[in-house]
Amino acid sequence: MLLAALALSTAIVSTDHGAVRGEVTADGRQLYRGIPYAAPPTGPLRWKPPQPVRAWKTTRDATVSAPSCPQVDRGWNTKAATFASEDCLYLEVATPDPKPARPLPVMVWIHGGSNYAGGGAGTILSGMVRKGVVLVSIQYRLGALGFLSHPALTREGGGASGNYGLMDQQAALRWVRANIAAFGGDPANVTLFGESAGAMDVGLHLLSPGSRGLFAKAIEESGTPGFGTAPRSLAENERLGTMIAAKAGIAQTAAALRALPVAKLIAATEAVDVPGLADKSFIWLQAIVDGRVLTETPAATLAKGGNPAPLIVGSNARELTLHGGVPRAGEAIADAFGPNAAAARKAYGVDAIPVADPRMGDLDLILSNDINFRCPVTVVAAARARAGQPVWQYQFDYTAADAKPVTHGSEIRYVMAGSDDLEPGAPPMQAYWLAFARTGDPNAPGLPAWKRYDLASRTYLGFVNGGPQPGNDLRGTVCDLRTAP
């Protein structure tokens, strides 16, 4: 009897490197955790492109999540920061049926956390798996371990260094392409989606030559390539790497960098001031044009169209305050709007008595969200539409009766939770996301129509209380004044 119960609670799937044993939930979903997709990036592999994982002969236990990648404890990520290791290149998979009648759409989630925090554990518990998709959550090197450039690393790397975290994500996507059919997924129907820094990374994969062919569709939630900040050249990122090494008190050599304990590397990164960057939390949110993963600036690739995959892109009515209060509004406007600063000051009412908007917040919050979220979203949507590529824009502005005002990440619950787990009247974001994953179009029977973004009407869908509502030209009055970084 005990053996029979045990057999019902586990399941085995064969991957190209060996078999993995996961668990089966009461409703029949199969969950697989801690599957390695690349070799541990430790020792001589620190700051090297991800290398193939070694095959295993006996069935590997896949019922326990792997450690997160090393990171600073910011409070919200204490669990991930506490259970962390450089050996962190693992992914998790959930499938409703490993042997479906027809291959299932696949959704691959890239977690947020400013590219220096967070982890992939637990995402596969999402209720969307019950709706007929295979869900994958990946981990990637964070912070300096994932994005540092240095002259010594560039020399040994054939003229490029940095963006190792993005290379990790590409390696994970290659694993999905090679193995997801064994879990019931369709390797030709992969939707790459993420939030915040995860959305930024999704956007960069739409621009990276090395990501072509690894996914078919993309969703960017509250994040775009660089969040409206100017990209960092390889030389600039090398200078930052040199400063970090100097703060750590080590020689400017690859060997010394690799011998540096992780804790000291993190401390040195925390102590360094990033040249030309007002908000230090953006240290790894500037796109790094390293010459390998990103061969030109995001703006240049966007102008050419980039990967033509269908895209959903949007942000929340309130995201993050990044500008230090209203007294910095004038400086922020000057930085972001350049020659149009005077017109922007007038549009924002900076020289008048500031009045908070009941939905979007005070001047500082409105300004920071326009500069770093809303306007960059519109730039991306417009560039895709200009290239003739299908793109849908949204703004999330829904608040449950018992919830705090909308903030950064508020939409994740409505994307990930099952509809049965949400309050009546909750926005049907998951239904749109699932329709998009299945067909490349978020529209489906029973859902209010969501018109593609076009340059004439600039249509977007507002996820608001009372049901989805279409709108036009979101914050166009100020976004049209925004100068490209």
VENCORVEN-V266050 format. One record per run of one state. SS is the DSSP state (h for helix, s for strand, l for the rest). FROM is the first residue (numbers start at 1). LEN is the number of residues. If there is no record, write none. Layout:
ss=[SS SS]
from=[FROM FROM]
len=[LEN LEN]
This chain:
ss=[l h s l s l s l h l s l s l h l s l s l s l h l h l s l h l h l h l s l h l h l s l h l s h l h l h l h l s l h l s l h l s l s l h l s l h l h l h l s l s l h l]
from=[1 2 10 16 18 25 30 37 43 46 60 62 68 69 78 83 84 85 90 96 104 111 123 126 127 132 133 139 143 148 151 157 164 184 185 196 197 206 209 212 217 222 225 229 232 234 249 254 260 262 272 280 283 288 290 298 305 310 317 326 349 357 358 361 362 363 387 391 398 412 417 419 422 429 440 459 465 469 473 476 480]
len=[1 8 6 2 7 5 7 6 3 14 2 6 1 9 5 1 1 5 6 8 7 12 3 1 5 1 6 4 5 3 6 7 20 1 11 1 9 3 3 5 5 3 4 3 2 15 5 6 2 10 8 3 5 2 8 7 5 7 9 23 8 1 3 1 1 24 4 7 14 5 2 3 7 11 19 6 4 4 3 4 6]
